[in-house]
Amino acid sequence: MQKIAQVTAIFWIMKICATTLGETAGDLLSQTLNVGYAISSMILFSIFLVSLIFQLLSNKYHPSLYWTVILTTSTAGTTMSDYMDRSLGLGYATGSFILVCILLAIFSFWYFSERSLNVNNITTRKVEVIYWIAILFSNTLGTALGDFLADSSGLGFVGGAVLIGSLLGIILLLTYFTNVSRVFLFWLAFVLTRPFGATFGDLLTKSHAKGGLDLGTMGSSLVLVTILIALIIYTTLNASKMKQSPELNAS
């Protein structure tokens, strides 16, 4: 019942691409199209639930389905975070703190019920559901952290992206040159790639006056979705080749 993507270099590239697209697509719906954070959150959360149901009903790993769910957690997480921080007036710091507590509670429940947070050992429906709930809230938290770094910390979009990128680089070094728990480093990197995507998404969409590249939410989303689709096709073809290679060798 292993239906989760293998953690490789291309996994992280696709994760960053998907989370950046989630930022720009979420902003496109809530801000550019002026749907609002509350309604956007309900729409995108509903889409997430539909994609999750298909993922849970599948009996094997489908790259297109898996990354669709990742993308929907990212888009829903963007508007959910913005609704908390802006519409409810909690602010980025308070919103981030609340989401950190929720995510820690999810991890605690997962660990004490399964004695592991290892994503390579997801073989039951229960753990798969917990896994996706953790991803949803990690992406929601990442949006709040990214907005905090870009808007409230004084670092700006570029500074926030550089800071998160540097932290991800440190995690990469720890992975290859230390004995620090790989499970801990995975989830730390997974959470941090979301604010990296959030700050990078803001860098792409915001105006020059605000320190961005002024590509707009529509243009940035089109570019990112094209890249993500290309990578999904590549991983699908690669997985098909790997599946067929034992048969070819046997013949």
MARLO-822901 format. One record per residue (C-alpha): residue in one letter; z, x, y negated. Coordinates in steps of 0.001 Angstrom, whole numbers, always signed. Layout:
<pt><type>a</type><c3>Z</c3><c1>X</c1><c2>Y</c2></pt>
...
***
This chain:
<pt><type>m</type><c3>+0</c3><c1>+0</c1><c2>+0</c2></pt>
<pt><type>q</type><c3>-561</c3><c1>+2947</c1><c2>-2313</c2></pt>
<pt><type>k</type><c3>-2350</c3><c1>+1334</c1><c2>-5274</c2></pt>
<pt><type>i</type><c3>-1324</c3><c1>+3738</c1><c2>-8024</c2></pt>
<pt><type>a</type><c3>-3572</c3><c1>+6407</c1><c2>-9533</c2></pt>
<pt><type>q</type><c3>-2908</c3><c1>+9991</c1><c2>-8491</c2></pt>
<pt><type>v</type><c3>-1371</c3><c1>+12083</c1><c2>-11257</c2></pt>
<pt><type>t</type><c3>-3993</c3><c1>+14690</c1><c2>-12143</c2></pt>
<pt><type>a</type><c3>-5336</c3><c1>+16202</c1><c2>-15370</c2></pt>
<pt><type>i</type><c3>-7872</c3><c1>+13378</c1><c2>-15732</c2></pt>
<pt><type>f</type><c3>-5041</c3><c1>+10856</c1><c2>-15275</c2></pt>
<pt><type>w</type><c3>-3396</c3><c1>+12121</c1><c2>-18455</c2></pt>
<pt><type>i</type><c3>-6689</c3><c1>+12184</c1><c2>-20357</c2></pt>
<pt><type>m</type><c3>-7308</c3><c1>+8560</c1><c2>-19403</c2></pt>
<pt><type>k</type><c3>-3704</c3><c1>+7630</c1><c2>-20214</c2></pt>
<pt><type>i</type><c3>-3985</c3><c1>+9041</c1><c2>-23731</c2></pt>
<pt><type>c</type><c3>-7376</c3><c1>+7383</c1><c2>-24198</c2></pt>
<pt><type>a</type><c3>-6054</c3><c1>+4028</c1><c2>-22961</c2></pt>
<pt><type>t</type><c3>-2936</c3><c1>+4154</c1><c2>-25125</c2></pt>
<pt><type>t</type><c3>-4930</c3><c1>+5146</c1><c2>-28200</c2></pt>
<pt><type>l</type><c3>-7328</c3><c1>+2270</c1><c2>-27507</c2></pt>
<pt><type>g</type><c3>-4323</c3><c1>-3</c1><c2>-27083</c2></pt>
<pt><type>e</type><c3>-3161</c3><c1>+945</c1><c2>-30572</c2></pt>
<pt><type>t</type><c3>-6538</c3><c1>+373</c1><c2>-32230</c2></pt>
<pt><type>a</type><c3>-7346</c3><c1>-2799</c1><c2>-30251</c2></pt>
<pt><type>g</type><c3>-3907</c3><c1>-4271</c1><c2>-30906</c2></pt>
<pt><type>d</type><c3>-4253</c3><c1>-3582</c1><c2>-34627</c2></pt>
<pt><type>l</type><c3>-7786</c3><c1>-5011</c1><c2>-34543</c2></pt>
<pt><type>l</type><c3>-6500</c3><c1>-8357</c1><c2>-33282</c2></pt>
<pt><type>s</type><c3>-3279</c3><c1>-8598</c1><c2>-35283</c2></pt>
<pt><type>q</type><c3>-4354</c3><c1>-6998</c1><c2>-38570</c2></pt>
<pt><type>t</type><c3>-8136</c3><c1>-6752</c1><c2>-38942</c2></pt>
<pt><type>l</type><c3>-8776</c3><c1>-10226</c1><c2>-37487</c2></pt>
<pt><type>n</type><c3>-5549</c3><c1>-11440</c1><c2>-39152</c2></pt>
<pt><type>v</type><c3>-4257</c3><c1>-13210</c1><c2>-36048</c2></pt>
<pt><type>g</type><c3>-703</c3><c1>-12034</c1><c2>-36730</c2></pt>
<pt><type>y</type><c3>+1776</c3><c1>-10123</c1><c2>-34598</c2></pt>
<pt><type>a</type><c3>+3437</c3><c1>-13124</c1><c2>-32903</c2></pt>
<pt><type>i</type><c3>+245</c3><c1>-14864</c1><c2>-31765</c2></pt>
<pt><type>s</type><c3>-1403</c3><c1>-11542</c1><c2>-30894</c2></pt>
<pt><type>s</type><c3>+1599</c3><c1>-10645</c1><c2>-28733</c2></pt>
<pt><type>m</type><c3>+1380</c3><c1>-13957</c1><c2>-26860</c2></pt>
<pt><type>i</type><c3>-2375</c3><c1>-13587</c1><c2>-26308</c2></pt>
<pt><type>l</type><c3>-2213</c3><c1>-9964</c1><c2>-25179</c2></pt>
<pt><type>f</type><c3>+889</c3><c1>-10479</c1><c2>-23039</c2></pt>
<pt><type>s</type><c3>-904</c3><c1>-13355</c1><c2>-21281</c2></pt>
<pt><type>i</type><c3>-3888</c3><c1>-11085</c1><c2>-20610</c2></pt>
<pt><type>f</type><c3>-1480</c3><c1>-8463</c1><c2>-19264</c2></pt>
<pt><type>l</type><c3>+40</c3><c1>-11006</c1><c2>-16863</c2></pt>
<pt><type>v</type><c3>-3390</c3><c1>-12062</c1><c2>-15583</c2></pt>
<pt><type>s</type><c3>-4461</c3><c1>-8449</c1><c2>-14998</c2></pt>
<pt><type>l</type><c3>-1110</c3><c1>-7694</c1><c2>-13339</c2></pt>
<pt><type>i</type><c3>-1489</c3><c1>-10615</c1><c2>-10944</c2></pt>
<pt><type>f</type><c3>-4885</c3><c1>-9299</c1><c2>-9819</c2></pt>
<pt><type>q</type><c3>-3371</c3><c1>-5814</c1><c2>-9414</c2></pt>
<pt><type>l</type><c3>-504</c3><c1>-7151</c1><c2>-7304</c2></pt>
<pt><type>l</type><c3>-2860</c3><c1>-9192</c1><c2>-5130</c2></pt>
<pt><type>s</type><c3>-5146</c3><c1>-6247</c1><c2>-4425</c2></pt>
<pt><type>n</type><c3>-4593</c3><c1>-4317</c1><c2>-1205</c2></pt>
<pt><type>k</type><c3>-5804</c3><c1>-905</c1><c2>-2349</c2></pt>
<pt><type>y</type><c3>-6318</c3><c1>+1261</c1><c2>-5406</c2></pt>
<pt><type>h</type><c3>-9132</c3><c1>+110</c1><c2>-7702</c2></pt>
<pt><type>p</type><c3>-9544</c3><c1>+2446</c1><c2>-10734</c2></pt>
<pt><type>s</type><c3>-11067</c3><c1>-273</c1><c2>-12935</c2></pt>
<pt><type>l</type><c3>-8256</c3><c1>-2715</c1><c2>-12165</c2></pt>
<pt><type>y</type><c3>-5481</c3><c1>-152</c1><c2>-12455</c2></pt>
<pt><type>w</type><c3>-6655</c3><c1>+1102</c1><c2>-15856</c2></pt>
<pt><type>t</type><c3>-7235</c3><c1>-2439</c1><c2>-17065</c2></pt>
<pt><type>v</type><c3>-3546</c3><c1>-3143</c1><c2>-16476</c2></pt>
<pt><type>i</type><c3>-2610</c3><c1>+135</c1><c2>-18216</c2></pt>
<pt><type>l</type><c3>-4764</c3><c1>-889</c1><c2>-21176</c2></pt>
<pt><type>t</type><c3>-3282</c3><c1>-4392</c1><c2>-21357</c2></pt>
<pt><type>t</type><c3>+266</c3><c1>-2976</c1><c2>-21331</c2></pt>
<pt><type>s</type><c3>-765</c3><c1>-754</c1><c2>-24206</c2></pt>
<pt><type>t</type><c3>-2371</c3><c1>-3489</c1><c2>-26326</c2></pt>
<pt><type>a</type><c3>+471</c3><c1>-5919</c1><c2>-25640</c2></pt>
<pt><type>g</type><c3>+3013</c3><c1>-3167</c1><c2>-26317</c2></pt>
<pt><type>t</type><c3>+1405</c3><c1>-2463</c1><c2>-29694</c2></pt>
<pt><type>t</type><c3>+1723</c3><c1>-6008</c1><c2>-31011</c2></pt>
<pt><type>m</type><c3>+5133</c3><c1>-6582</c1><c2>-29366</c2></pt>
<pt><type>s</type><c3>+6497</c3><c1>-3497</c1><c2>-31111</c2></pt>
<pt><type>d</type><c3>+4921</c3><c1>-4461</c1><c2>-34443</c2></pt>
<pt><type>y</type><c3>+6383</c3><c1>-7969</c1><c2>-34132</c2></pt>
<pt><type>m</type><c3>+9872</c3><c1>-6557</c1><c2>-33551</c2></pt>
<pt><type>d</type><c3>+9688</c3><c1>-3892</c1><c2>-36231</c2></pt>
<pt><type>r</type><c3>+7782</c3><c1>-5751</c1><c2>-38939</c2></pt>
<pt><type>s</type><c3>+7854</c3><c1>-9526</c1><c2>-38435</c2></pt>
<pt><type>l</type><c3>+11506</c3><c1>-9589</c1><c2>-37315</c2></pt>
<pt><type>g</type><c3>+12353</c3><c1>-6874</c1><c2>-39836</c2></pt>
<pt><type>l</type><c3>+14225</c3><c1>-4648</c1><c2>-37387</c2></pt>
<pt><type>g</type><c3>+12514</c3><c1>-1494</c1><c2>-38597</c2></pt>
<pt><type>y</type><c3>+11088</c3><c1>+1335</c1><c2>-36527</c2></pt>
<pt><type>a</type><c3>+14392</c3><c1>+3117</c1><c2>-35852</c2></pt>
<pt><type>t</type><c3>+16272</c3><c1>-3</c1><c2>-34719</c2></pt>
<pt><type>g</type><c3>+13309</c3><c1>-1261</c1><c2>-32733</c2></pt>
<pt><type>s</type><c3>+12956</c3><c1>+2101</c1><c2>-31000</c2></pt>
<pt><type>f</type><c3>+16663</c3><c1>+2164</c1><c2>-30133</c2></pt>
<pt><type>i</type><c3>+16525</c3><c1>-1326</c1><c2>-28604</c2></pt>
<pt><type>l</type><c3>+13449</c3><c1>-417</c1><c2>-26558</c2></pt>
<pt><type>v</type><c3>+15046</c3><c1>+2846</c1><c2>-25370</c2></pt>
<pt><type>c</type><c3>+18028</c3><c1>+852</c1><c2>-24102</c2></pt>
<pt><type>i</type><c3>+15742</c3><c1>-1641</c1><c2>-22324</c2></pt>
<pt><type>l</type><c3>+13725</c3><c1>+1150</c1><c2>-20708</c2></pt>
<pt><type>l</type><c3>+16864</c3><c1>+2978</c1><c2>-19561</c2></pt>
<pt><type>a</type><c3>+18132</c3><c1>-269</c1><c2>-18050</c2></pt>
<pt><type>i</type><c3>+14844</c3><c1>-673</c1><c2>-16150</c2></pt>
<pt><type>f</type><c3>+15012</c3><c1>+2904</c1><c2>-14844</c2></pt>
<pt><type>s</type><c3>+18666</c3><c1>+2458</c1><c2>-13875</c2></pt>
<pt><type>f</type><c3>+17908</c3><c1>-704</c1><c2>-11913</c2></pt>
<pt><type>w</type><c3>+14949</c3><c1>+1000</c1><c2>-10248</c2></pt>
<pt><type>y</type><c3>+16935</c3><c1>+4086</c1><c2>-9294</c2></pt>
<pt><type>f</type><c3>+20048</c3><c1>+2315</c1><c2>-7993</c2></pt>
<pt><type>s</type><c3>+17978</c3><c1>-136</c1><c2>-5952</c2></pt>
<pt><type>e</type><c3>+15529</c3><c1>+2420</c1><c2>-4527</c2></pt>
<pt><type>r</type><c3>+17268</c3><c1>+5799</c1><c2>-5073</c2></pt>
<pt><type>s</type><c3>+14035</c3><c1>+7143</c1><c2>-6534</c2></pt>
<pt><type>l</type><c3>+11773</c3><c1>+6887</c1><c2>-9566</c2></pt>
<pt><type>n</type><c3>+8925</c3><c1>+8693</c1><c2>-7842</c2></pt>
<pt><type>v</type><c3>+5575</c3><c1>+7056</c1><c2>-8631</c2></pt>
<pt><type>n</type><c3>+4072</c3><c1>+8611</c1><c2>-5497</c2></pt>
<pt><type>n</type><c3>+6365</c3><c1>+6469</c1><c2>-3371</c2></pt>
<pt><type>i</type><c3>+5426</c3><c1>+2987</c1><c2>-4546</c2></pt>
<pt><type>t</type><c3>+4834</c3><c1>+1150</c1><c2>-1284</c2></pt>
<pt><type>t</type><c3>+6472</c3><c1>-2251</c1><c2>-1788</c2></pt>
<pt><type>r</type><c3>+5672</c3><c1>-5187</c1><c2>-4063</c2></pt>
<pt><type>k</type><c3>+9142</c3><c1>-5034</c1><c2>-5616</c2></pt>
<pt><type>v</type><c3>+8788</c3><c1>-1408</c1><c2>-6713</c2></pt>
<pt><type>e</type><c3>+5257</c3><c1>-2050</c1><c2>-7930</c2></pt>
<pt><type>v</type><c3>+6505</c3><c1>-4839</c1><c2>-10210</c2></pt>
<pt><type>i</type><c3>+9290</c3><c1>-2613</c1><c2>-11568</c2></pt>
<pt><type>y</type><c3>+6741</c3><c1>+147</c1><c2>-12115</c2></pt>
<pt><type>w</type><c3>+4558</c3><c1>-2078</c1><c2>-14293</c2></pt>
<pt><type>i</type><c3>+7525</c3><c1>-3459</c1><c2>-16243</c2></pt>
<pt><type>a</type><c3>+8590</c3><c1>+136</c1><c2>-16968</c2></pt>
<pt><type>i</type><c3>+5059</c3><c1>+967</c1><c2>-18131</c2></pt>
<pt><type>l</type><c3>+4918</c3><c1>-2100</c1><c2>-20403</c2></pt>
<pt><type>f</type><c3>+8156</c3><c1>-1201</c1><c2>-22161</c2></pt>
<pt><type>s</type><c3>+7381</c3><c1>+2520</c1><c2>-22279</c2></pt>
<pt><type>n</type><c3>+4161</c3><c1>+1687</c1><c2>-24120</c2></pt>
<pt><type>t</type><c3>+6013</c3><c1>-704</c1><c2>-26423</c2></pt>
<pt><type>l</type><c3>+8580</c3><c1>+2003</c1><c2>-27139</c2></pt>
<pt><type>g</type><c3>+5819</c3><c1>+4535</c1><c2>-27725</c2></pt>
<pt><type>t</type><c3>+4280</c3><c1>+2344</c1><c2>-30417</c2></pt>
<pt><type>a</type><c3>+7593</c3><c1>+2097</c1><c2>-32255</c2></pt>
<pt><type>l</type><c3>+8206</c3><c1>+5849</c1><c2>-31979</c2></pt>
<pt><type>g</type><c3>+4682</c3><c1>+6639</c1><c2>-33125</c2></pt>
<pt><type>d</type><c3>+4988</c3><c1>+4355</c1><c2>-36159</c2></pt>
<pt><type>f</type><c3>+8383</c3><c1>+5843</c1><c2>-36956</c2></pt>
<pt><type>l</type><c3>+6981</c3><c1>+9379</c1><c2>-36900</c2></pt>
<pt><type>a</type><c3>+3878</c3><c1>+8450</c1><c2>-38892</c2></pt>
<pt><type>d</type><c3>+5464</c3><c1>+6186</c1><c2>-41524</c2></pt>
<pt><type>s</type><c3>+9215</c3><c1>+6784</c1><c2>-41766</c2></pt>
<pt><type>s</type><c3>+9797</c3><c1>+10408</c1><c2>-40827</c2></pt>
<pt><type>g</type><c3>+7572</c3><c1>+11893</c1><c2>-43509</c2></pt>
<pt><type>l</type><c3>+5407</c3><c1>+13719</c1><c2>-40964</c2></pt>
<pt><type>g</type><c3>+2394</c3><c1>+11469</c1><c2>-41451</c2></pt>
<pt><type>f</type><c3>-264</c3><c1>+10728</c1><c2>-38833</c2></pt>
<pt><type>v</type><c3>-1350</c3><c1>+14325</c1><c2>-38355</c2></pt>
<pt><type>g</type><c3>+2212</c3><c1>+15681</c1><c2>-38310</c2></pt>
<pt><type>g</type><c3>+3339</c3><c1>+13047</c1><c2>-35817</c2></pt>
<pt><type>a</type><c3>+404</c3><c1>+13771</c1><c2>-33511</c2></pt>
<pt><type>v</type><c3>+1044</c3><c1>+17527</c1><c2>-33722</c2></pt>
<pt><type>l</type><c3>+4757</c3><c1>+17084</c1><c2>-32944</c2></pt>
<pt><type>i</type><c3>+4164</c3><c1>+14856</c1><c2>-29912</c2></pt>
<pt><type>g</type><c3>+1300</c3><c1>+17072</c1><c2>-28760</c2></pt>
<pt><type>s</type><c3>+3605</c3><c1>+20088</c1><c2>-28927</c2></pt>
<pt><type>l</type><c3>+6273</c3><c1>+18298</c1><c2>-26880</c2></pt>
<pt><type>l</type><c3>+3666</c3><c1>+17388</c1><c2>-24274</c2></pt>
<pt><type>g</type><c3>+2618</c3><c1>+21041</c1><c2>-24175</c2></pt>
<pt><type>i</type><c3>+6229</c3><c1>+22057</c1><c2>-23513</c2></pt>
<pt><type>i</type><c3>+6430</c3><c1>+19507</c1><c2>-20684</c2></pt>
<pt><type>l</type><c3>+3255</c3><c1>+21003</c1><c2>-19202</c2></pt>
<pt><type>l</type><c3>+4806</c3><c1>+24482</c1><c2>-19266</c2></pt>
<pt><type>l</type><c3>+8022</c3><c1>+23179</c1><c2>-17687</c2></pt>
<pt><type>t</type><c3>+5958</c3><c1>+21557</c1><c2>-14938</c2></pt>
<pt><type>y</type><c3>+4173</c3><c1>+24760</c1><c2>-13973</c2></pt>
<pt><type>f</type><c3>+6840</c3><c1>+27392</c1><c2>-14623</c2></pt>
<pt><type>t</type><c3>+10228</c3><c1>+25785</c1><c2>-13915</c2></pt>
<pt><type>n</type><c3>+11986</c3><c1>+23755</c1><c2>-11236</c2></pt>
<pt><type>v</type><c3>+12820</c3><c1>+20854</c1><c2>-13553</c2></pt>
<pt><type>s</type><c3>+12469</c3><c1>+17515</c1><c2>-11743</c2></pt>
<pt><type>r</type><c3>+8812</c3><c1>+16519</c1><c2>-11619</c2></pt>
<pt><type>v</type><c3>+9800</c3><c1>+12848</c1><c2>-11624</c2></pt>
<pt><type>f</type><c3>+11792</c3><c1>+13310</c1><c2>-14853</c2></pt>
<pt><type>l</type><c3>+8966</c3><c1>+15267</c1><c2>-16482</c2></pt>
<pt><type>f</type><c3>+6403</c3><c1>+12639</c1><c2>-15426</c2></pt>
<pt><type>w</type><c3>+8259</c3><c1>+9769</c1><c2>-17057</c2></pt>
<pt><type>l</type><c3>+9049</c3><c1>+11826</c1><c2>-20141</c2></pt>
<pt><type>a</type><c3>+5357</c3><c1>+12665</c1><c2>-20506</c2></pt>
<pt><type>f</type><c3>+4385</c3><c1>+9068</c1><c2>-19765</c2></pt>
<pt><type>v</type><c3>+6590</c3><c1>+7786</c1><c2>-22582</c2></pt>
<pt><type>l</type><c3>+5476</c3><c1>+10492</c1><c2>-25041</c2></pt>
<pt><type>t</type><c3>+1750</c3><c1>+9958</c1><c2>-24456</c2></pt>
<pt><type>r</type><c3>+2162</c3><c1>+6492</c1><c2>-25996</c2></pt>
<pt><type>p</type><c3>+3423</c3><c1>+7672</c1><c2>-29418</c2></pt>
<pt><type>f</type><c3>+779</c3><c1>+10394</c1><c2>-29249</c2></pt>
<pt><type>g</type><c3>-1817</c3><c1>+7660</c1><c2>-28752</c2></pt>
<pt><type>a</type><c3>-199</c3><c1>+5574</c1><c2>-31499</c2></pt>
<pt><type>t</type><c3>-259</c3><c1>+8382</c1><c2>-34064</c2></pt>
<pt><type>f</type><c3>-3740</c3><c1>+9475</c1><c2>-32986</c2></pt>
<pt><type>g</type><c3>-4929</c3><c1>+5870</c1><c2>-33219</c2></pt>
<pt><type>d</type><c3>-3501</c3><c1>+5584</c1><c2>-36720</c2></pt>
<pt><type>l</type><c3>-5183</c3><c1>+8877</c1><c2>-37606</c2></pt>
<pt><type>l</type><c3>-8528</c3><c1>+7400</c1><c2>-36529</c2></pt>
<pt><type>t</type><c3>-8186</c3><c1>+4008</c1><c2>-38214</c2></pt>
<pt><type>k</type><c3>-6229</c3><c1>+4470</c1><c2>-41432</c2></pt>
<pt><type>s</type><c3>-7867</c3><c1>+5175</c1><c2>-44773</c2></pt>
<pt><type>h</type><c3>-8297</c3><c1>+8641</c1><c2>-46286</c2></pt>
<pt><type>a</type><c3>-5711</c3><c1>+7708</c1><c2>-48911</c2></pt>
<pt><type>k</type><c3>-3141</c3><c1>+7193</c1><c2>-46133</c2></pt>
<pt><type>g</type><c3>-4053</c3><c1>+10424</c1><c2>-44368</c2></pt>
<pt><type>g</type><c3>-6384</c3><c1>+8917</c1><c2>-41754</c2></pt>
<pt><type>l</type><c3>-10056</c3><c1>+9399</c1><c2>-40844</c2></pt>
<pt><type>d</type><c3>-10984</c3><c1>+5865</c1><c2>-41976</c2></pt>
<pt><type>l</type><c3>-13008</c3><c1>+4959</c1><c2>-38862</c2></pt>
<pt><type>g</type><c3>-11515</c3><c1>+1466</c1><c2>-38842</c2></pt>
<pt><type>t</type><c3>-10078</c3><c1>-470</c1><c2>-35915</c2></pt>
<pt><type>m</type><c3>-13475</c3><c1>-1788</c1><c2>-34809</c2></pt>
<pt><type>g</type><c3>-15288</c3><c1>+1546</c1><c2>-34804</c2></pt>
<pt><type>s</type><c3>-12397</c3><c1>+3438</c1><c2>-33213</c2></pt>
<pt><type>s</type><c3>-11963</c3><c1>+803</c1><c2>-30498</c2></pt>
<pt><type>l</type><c3>-15668</c3><c1>+888</c1><c2>-29602</c2></pt>
<pt><type>v</type><c3>-15661</c3><c1>+4680</c1><c2>-29296</c2></pt>
<pt><type>l</type><c3>-12489</c3><c1>+4712</c1><c2>-27198</c2></pt>
<pt><type>v</type><c3>-13536</c3><c1>+1893</c1><c2>-24871</c2></pt>
<pt><type>t</type><c3>-16834</c3><c1>+3696</c1><c2>-24222</c2></pt>
<pt><type>i</type><c3>-14993</c3><c1>+6893</c1><c2>-23305</c2></pt>
<pt><type>l</type><c3>-12530</c3><c1>+5033</c1><c2>-21093</c2></pt>
<pt><type>i</type><c3>-15270</c3><c1>+3132</c1><c2>-19245</c2></pt>
<pt><type>a</type><c3>-17117</c3><c1>+6393</c1><c2>-18621</c2></pt>
<pt><type>l</type><c3>-13969</c3><c1>+7975</c1><c2>-17177</c2></pt>
<pt><type>i</type><c3>-13276</c3><c1>+4928</c1><c2>-14991</c2></pt>
<pt><type>i</type><c3>-16820</c3><c1>+5122</c1><c2>-13596</c2></pt>
<pt><type>y</type><c3>-16340</c3><c1>+8837</c1><c2>-12943</c2></pt>
<pt><type>t</type><c3>-13032</c3><c1>+8344</c1><c2>-11087</c2></pt>
<pt><type>t</type><c3>-14472</c3><c1>+5443</c1><c2>-9090</c2></pt>
<pt><type>l</type><c3>-17457</c3><c1>+7516</c1><c2>-7965</c2></pt>
<pt><type>n</type><c3>-15222</c3><c1>+10494</c1><c2>-7241</c2></pt>
<pt><type>a</type><c3>-12871</c3><c1>+8369</c1><c2>-5140</c2></pt>
<pt><type>s</type><c3>-15853</c3><c1>+6974</c1><c2>-3229</c2></pt>
<pt><type>k</type><c3>-17135</c3><c1>+10472</c1><c2>-2476</c2></pt>
<pt><type>m</type><c3>-13718</c3><c1>+11603</c1><c2>-1255</c2></pt>
<pt><type>k</type><c3>-13490</c3><c1>+8561</c1><c2>+1006</c2></pt>
<pt><type>q</type><c3>-16896</c3><c1>+9262</c1><c2>+2498</c2></pt>
<pt><type>s</type><c3>-16450</c3><c1>+13034</c1><c2>+2940</c2></pt>
<pt><type>p</type><c3>-14372</c3><c1>+12814</c1><c2>+6182</c2></pt>
<pt><type>e</type><c3>-17021</c3><c1>+10543</c1><c2>+7683</c2></pt>
<pt><type>l</type><c3>-19764</c3><c1>+12982</c1><c2>+6698</c2></pt>
<pt><type>n</type><c3>-17827</c3><c1>+15886</c1><c2>+8174</c2></pt>
<pt><type>a</type><c3>-17240</c3><c1>+13949</c1><c2>+11392</c2></pt>
<pt><type>s</type><c3>-20956</c3><c1>+13206</c1><c2>+11736</c2></pt>
***
